[in-house]
């Protein structure tokens, strides 16, 4: 139990690094007071441009990936049988730190870039499925929030499927813990997107054109990367 708590706290510590806030300060702006107010990738894209948004995504992706791999490496020398499980606690902790950072009064982002970094540390079979589950709906509908929600749902389904087929490198007795962790990550993501879900149901969710939108003649509104309020 102590090892699990330490792993969670290590991850939480990594999650406290708010990349969007750092990028905002570099621009002389508190990102929580501009755009959607969300310290995440999409809001950074909308407020500061594509370069800043990419930096925020990479930073949030990397901090979760590094925390998972670091704990997995350290615990492999101490508790090798459950090192993979402990690394998932670190990933969960990082997402919690990003979403609920103590230094920002527990008002952080929505954790999707962190979840992507988390998914990148899972068995290789997860990666193409997770990529498709996000990009297909996001590109077809231009709703980033929809892709983000589906990513988490597919991640849960994949973990259950792989676990039941013996494809997860942990003792069988640890599977319920793993299922609980991945389910909690998905539930938190969905709750953090509750306003987006309401807008999706009402047909009022703003769209994001990931690769830009071809302008019609006479169209003057600026839409493209980051052109909505559902930042992560």
C-alpha positions as CSV (number, residue, x, y, z in Angstrom):
1,X,0.0,0.0,0.0
2,X,2.9,2.4,0.8
3,X,4.4,1.8,-2.6
4,X,1.1,2.6,-4.3
5,X,0.8,5.8,-2.4
6,X,4.3,6.9,-3.1
7,X,3.8,6.1,-6.8
8,X,0.6,8.2,-6.8
9,X,2.4,11.1,-5.1
10,X,5.3,11.0,-7.6
11,X,2.8,11.2,-10.4
12,X,0.9,14.0,-8.7
13,X,4.1,15.9,-8.3
14,X,4.8,15.7,-12.1
15,X,1.2,16.7,-12.8
16,X,1.6,19.9,-10.9
17,X,3.8,21.3,-13.7
18,X,1.2,23.3,-15.6
19,X,2.7,23.7,-19.1
20,X,-0.1,26.0,-20.3
21,X,0.4,28.3,-17.4
22,X,4.2,28.5,-18.1
23,X,3.5,29.2,-21.7
24,X,1.0,31.9,-20.7
25,X,3.5,33.6,-18.4
26,X,6.0,33.6,-21.3
27,X,3.4,35.6,-23.2
28,X,2.7,37.8,-20.1
29,X,-0.7,36.4,-19.7
30,X,-2.5,34.3,-17.1
31,X,-4.1,31.6,-19.3
32,X,-6.8,31.1,-16.7
33,X,-8.1,34.6,-17.4
34,X,-8.2,34.5,-21.2
35,X,-10.2,32.4,-23.7
36,X,-12.0,29.5,-22.1
37,X,-9.9,29.9,-18.9
38,X,-8.8,26.3,-19.2
39,X,-5.1,25.7,-18.8
40,X,-4.9,23.2,-21.6
41,X,-3.8,22.6,-25.2
42,X,-6.9,23.9,-27.0
43,X,-7.1,27.1,-25.1
44,X,-3.4,27.7,-25.6
45,X,-3.9,27.1,-29.3
46,X,-6.7,29.6,-29.5
47,X,-5.0,32.3,-27.5
48,X,-1.4,32.0,-28.4
49,X,-1.4,30.1,-31.7
50,X,-0.4,26.7,-33.0
51,X,3.2,26.7,-31.8
52,X,2.2,27.4,-28.2
53,X,-0.5,24.8,-28.4
54,X,1.9,22.2,-29.6
55,X,4.3,23.0,-26.8
56,X,1.6,22.7,-24.2
57,X,0.5,19.3,-25.6
58,X,4.0,18.0,-25.7
59,X,4.7,19.2,-22.1
60,X,1.6,17.7,-20.7
61,X,2.0,14.5,-22.7
62,X,5.7,14.1,-21.6
63,X,5.1,14.8,-17.9
64,X,2.7,11.9,-17.6
65,X,4.8,9.6,-19.8
66,X,7.9,10.4,-17.8
67,X,6.3,9.8,-14.5
68,X,4.9,6.4,-15.5
69,X,8.2,5.2,-17.0
70,X,10.2,6.6,-14.0
71,X,8.1,4.7,-11.5
72,X,8.1,1.6,-13.6
73,X,11.9,1.7,-13.8
74,X,12.5,2.4,-10.1
75,X,9.9,-0.2,-8.9
76,X,11.4,-2.9,-11.2
77,X,14.3,-3.0,-8.8
78,X,12.2,-3.1,-5.7
79,X,8.9,-4.7,-6.5
80,X,9.3,-6.2,-10.0
81,X,6.1,-8.2,-9.8
82,X,3.9,-5.1,-9.5
83,X,6.1,-2.5,-11.2
84,X,3.7,-2.2,-14.1
85,X,0.8,-1.7,-11.7
86,X,2.7,0.9,-9.6
87,X,3.5,2.8,-12.8
88,X,-0.3,3.1,-13.5
89,X,-0.7,4.7,-10.1
90,X,1.9,7.2,-11.2
91,X,0.0,8.0,-14.4
92,X,-3.2,8.3,-12.5
93,X,-1.5,10.6,-10.0
94,X,-0.1,12.8,-12.8
95,X,-3.6,13.2,-14.3
96,X,-4.9,14.1,-10.9
97,X,-2.1,16.7,-10.4
98,X,-2.9,18.2,-13.8
99,X,-6.6,18.3,-13.3
100,X,-6.6,19.3,-9.6
101,X,-3.3,21.2,-8.9
102,X,-3.0,22.3,-5.3
103,X,-1.1,25.5,-6.2
104,X,-4.0,26.5,-8.5
105,X,-6.7,25.8,-5.9
106,X,-7.4,22.5,-7.6
107,X,-8.6,24.2,-10.8
108,X,-6.5,22.7,-13.6
109,X,-7.1,21.3,-17.1
110,X,-9.0,18.3,-18.4
111,X,-6.2,15.9,-18.6
112,X,-6.5,14.7,-22.2
113,X,-2.9,15.3,-23.2
114,X,-1.8,13.6,-20.0
115,X,-4.1,10.7,-20.8
116,X,-2.4,10.5,-24.2
117,X,1.0,10.3,-22.5
118,X,-0.4,7.6,-20.2
119,X,-1.7,5.6,-23.1
120,X,1.7,5.8,-24.9
121,X,3.2,3.7,-22.0
122,X,0.7,0.9,-22.4
123,X,1.3,-2.2,-24.6
124,X,1.7,-1.3,-28.3
125,X,-1.7,-2.6,-29.2
126,X,-3.3,0.3,-27.3
127,X,-1.6,3.1,-29.4
128,X,-3.2,2.7,-32.8
129,X,-6.6,2.0,-31.2
130,X,-6.4,5.1,-29.0
131,X,-5.2,7.3,-31.9
132,X,-8.1,6.2,-34.1
133,X,-10.6,6.6,-31.3
134,X,-9.6,10.2,-30.9
135,X,-8.8,11.4,-34.4
136,X,-11.6,9.7,-36.3
137,X,-14.5,11.4,-34.4
138,X,-12.4,14.7,-34.0
139,X,-11.7,14.9,-37.7
140,X,-15.1,13.8,-38.9
141,X,-17.2,16.0,-36.5
142,X,-14.6,18.7,-35.6
143,X,-15.5,18.2,-32.0
144,X,-12.3,17.7,-30.0
145,X,-14.3,17.0,-26.8
146,X,-16.1,14.1,-28.5
147,X,-12.8,12.6,-29.5
148,X,-11.5,13.1,-26.0
149,X,-14.5,11.4,-24.4
150,X,-14.3,8.4,-26.8
151,X,-10.6,8.1,-26.2
152,X,-11.2,7.4,-22.5
153,X,-14.1,5.0,-23.1
154,X,-12.0,3.0,-25.6
155,X,-9.1,3.0,-23.2
156,X,-11.3,1.4,-20.5
157,X,-12.7,-1.2,-23.0
158,X,-9.2,-2.0,-24.3
159,X,-7.8,-2.5,-20.8
160,X,-10.6,-4.8,-19.8
161,X,-10.2,-6.8,-23.0
162,X,-6.4,-7.1,-22.7
163,X,-6.6,-8.0,-19.0
164,X,-9.2,-10.7,-19.6
165,X,-7.0,-12.1,-22.4
166,X,-3.9,-12.2,-20.2
167,X,-2.1,-9.5,-22.2
168,X,-1.4,-7.2,-19.2
169,X,2.0,-7.8,-17.5
170,X,0.8,-8.1,-13.9
171,X,-0.3,-10.9,-11.6
172,X,-3.9,-11.9,-12.1
173,X,-4.9,-10.7,-8.6
174,X,-3.9,-7.1,-9.6
175,X,-6.3,-6.9,-12.5
176,X,-9.2,-5.4,-10.4
177,X,-6.9,-2.6,-9.3
178,X,-5.9,-1.9,-12.8
179,X,-9.5,-1.8,-14.0
180,X,-10.4,0.5,-11.1
181,X,-7.6,2.9,-12.0
182,X,-8.5,3.1,-15.7
183,X,-12.1,3.4,-14.9
184,X,-11.5,6.3,-12.5
185,X,-9.4,8.1,-15.1
186,X,-12.3,7.8,-17.6
187,X,-14.9,8.9,-15.1
188,X,-12.8,12.0,-14.1
189,X,-12.4,12.9,-17.8
190,X,-16.1,12.6,-18.5
191,X,-17.0,14.6,-15.5
192,X,-14.4,17.3,-16.5
193,X,-16.2,17.4,-19.9
194,X,-19.7,17.6,-18.5
195,X,-20.3,21.1,-20.0
196,X,-19.0,19.9,-23.3
197,X,-21.4,16.9,-23.2
198,X,-24.3,19.2,-22.6
199,X,-23.3,21.4,-25.5
200,X,-22.9,18.3,-27.7
201,X,-26.4,17.2,-26.8
202,X,-27.8,20.6,-27.4
203,X,-25.9,21.0,-30.7
204,X,-24.1,24.1,-29.4
205,X,-20.6,22.7,-29.0
206,X,-18.0,24.8,-30.8
207,X,-15.9,23.1,-33.5
208,X,-12.1,22.8,-33.8
209,X,-10.7,22.3,-37.3
210,X,-7.5,20.5,-36.5
211,X,-5.9,21.1,-39.9
212,X,-7.6,24.5,-40.6
213,X,-10.9,25.3,-42.3
214,X,-11.1,26.3,-45.9
215,X,-12.7,29.7,-46.0
216,X,-15.7,30.5,-48.1
217,X,-15.6,33.7,-50.1
218,X,-16.6,36.6,-47.9
219,X,-16.0,34.7,-44.7
220,X,-14.2,36.8,-42.2
221,X,-14.4,34.9,-39.0
222,X,-11.2,33.3,-37.9
223,X,-11.5,29.6,-37.4
224,X,-8.8,27.0,-37.3
225,X,-6.6,25.4,-34.7
226,X,-7.9,26.2,-31.3
227,X,-11.0,28.0,-32.4
228,X,-13.2,26.7,-29.6
229,X,-13.6,26.7,-25.9
230,X,-13.2,23.1,-25.1
231,X,-9.5,23.2,-24.3
232,X,-7.8,20.3,-22.5
